[in-house]
Amino acid sequence: KDEHVFAACTRHFQDFRIAIERADDPARSSLERLRLMGRAYCEWGIRNPEAYRVMFMDREIGPPEGTPIEEIHCLAALALLRDAVQAGGAAGEFASTDTEMLAMTYWGGVHGVVALTIEQQAGWVNEHMLQYDPDQVITCMIGARTRGLQASRPSAPN
């Protein structure tokens, strides 16, 4: 049974990864790449709440023993985010050099926005917990996350 569920999840993860890939633009700054991929992540999850719940919220659904790592699509989606964070770290765009921590923090933030939004839409989260339009919350969260990641720049001398 788990192998059938994993196969269904694999199709959803492929679609999810493609949405994030399409949003990525390596020619842009790492912060802009994160913003674009974060928005794509949130939009996909909100448009596909049942798939998102199964993929990330219902229970652990792991790949069958021996599945090649390149076939585990959730890792491919995370790798896109990690690549943007590593590029930003190498360019000195971020306050921290722990790019793994930054990537996981950002991933957790966008996941939280999606999870609260779809739970509210299903009526499972108190309406007062998320009083704003989901797009406003996504925009604010992505902006706050990316500003919080930025390295401080020295002030220009007067």
FENBELTA-V376359 format. One record per residue. RES is the residue in one letter. PHI is phi in whole degrees, -180 to 180 (999 if undefined). BURIAL is + if it has 24 or more other C-alpha atoms within 12 Angstrom, else -. D_CENTER is the distance of its C-alpha to the mean C-alpha in whole Angstrom. Layout:
# FENBELTA-V376359
{{RES:PHI:BURIAL:D_CENTER} {RES:PHI:BURIAL:D_CENTER}}
This chain:
# FENBELTA-V376359
{{K:999:-:28} {D:-60:-:25} {E:-66:-:25} {H:-70:-:25} {V:-64:-:22} {F:-62:+:20} {A:-63:-:22} {A:-65:-:20} {C:-63:+:17} {T:-60:+:17} {R:-62:-:18} {H:-65:+:15} {F:-64:+:12} {Q:-62:+:14} {D:-61:+:14} {F:-60:+:10} {R:-61:+:10} {I:-62:-:13} {A:-61:+:11} {I:-70:+:8} {E:-59:+:12} {R:-63:-:14} {A:-79:+:12} {D:-73:+:12} {D:-140:-:15} {P:-58:-:17} {A:-76:-:20} {R:-88:-:18} {S:-64:+:17} {S:-61:+:14} {L:-63:+:13} {E:-68:+:14} {R:-59:+:12} {L:-63:+:9} {R:-62:+:10} {L:-65:+:10} {M:-70:+:7} {G:-62:+:5} {R:-64:+:8} {A:-62:+:8} {Y:-58:+:5} {C:-63:+:7} {E:-62:+:10} {W:-63:+:10} {G:-61:+:10} {I:-72:+:12} {R:-74:-:14} {N:-127:+:14} {P:-62:+:15} {E:-68:-:17} {A:-62:+:15} {Y:-62:+:12} {R:-60:+:14} {V:-65:+:16} {M:-69:+:13} {F:-126:+:11} {M:-123:-:14} {D:-77:-:18} {R:-170:-:18} {E:-74:-:18} {I:-126:+:18} {G:-94:+:19} {P:-71:+:20} {P:-59:-:24} {E:-51:-:26} {G:86:-:26} {T:-65:-:23} {P:-61:-:23} {I:-59:-:19} {E:-68:-:19} {E:-95:-:19} {I:-96:+:16} {H:-68:+:13} {C:-65:+:10} {L:-70:-:11} {A:-66:+:12} {A:-65:+:8} {L:-65:+:7} {A:-62:+:11} {L:-61:+:10} {L:-64:+:7} {R:-61:+:10} {D:-61:+:13} {A:-64:+:12} {V:-66:+:12} {Q:-64:+:15} {A:-63:+:17} {G:-66:+:16} {G:-64:+:18} {A:-66:-:21} {A:-88:-:21} {G:76:-:22} {E:-78:+:19} {F:-111:+:18} {A:-69:-:20} {S:-110:-:19} {T:-96:-:20} {D:-85:-:18} {T:-67:+:15} {E:-64:-:14} {M:-64:-:14} {L:-62:+:12} {A:-63:+:9} {M:-69:-:9} {T:-65:+:9} {Y:-65:+:7} {W:-58:+:4} {G:-63:-:7} {G:-65:+:7} {V:-69:+:5} {H:-61:+:6} {G:-60:+:9} {V:-62:+:10} {V:-65:+:9} {A:-60:+:11} {L:-64:+:14} {T:-65:+:14} {I:-72:+:15} {E:-70:+:17} {Q:-67:+:19} {Q:-61:-:20} {A:-83:-:21} {G:83:-:23} {W:-97:-:22} {V:-117:-:21} {N:-55:-:24} {E:-58:-:24} {H:-78:-:24} {M:-72:-:21} {L:-136:+:19} {Q:-81:-:22} {Y:-103:-:20} {D:-59:-:19} {P:-54:+:15} {D:-65:-:15} {Q:-65:-:17} {V:-64:+:14} {I:-61:+:11} {T:-61:+:13} {C:-65:-:15} {M:-63:+:12} {I:-64:+:10} {G:-62:+:14} {A:-65:-:14} {R:-63:+:11} {T:-71:+:12} {R:-64:-:16} {G:-69:-:16} {L:-84:+:15} {Q:-65:+:18} {A:-75:-:21} {S:-75:-:24} {R:-100:-:26} {P:-62:-:30} {S:-70:-:32} {A:-72:-:35} {P:-65:-:38} {N:-84:-:40}}
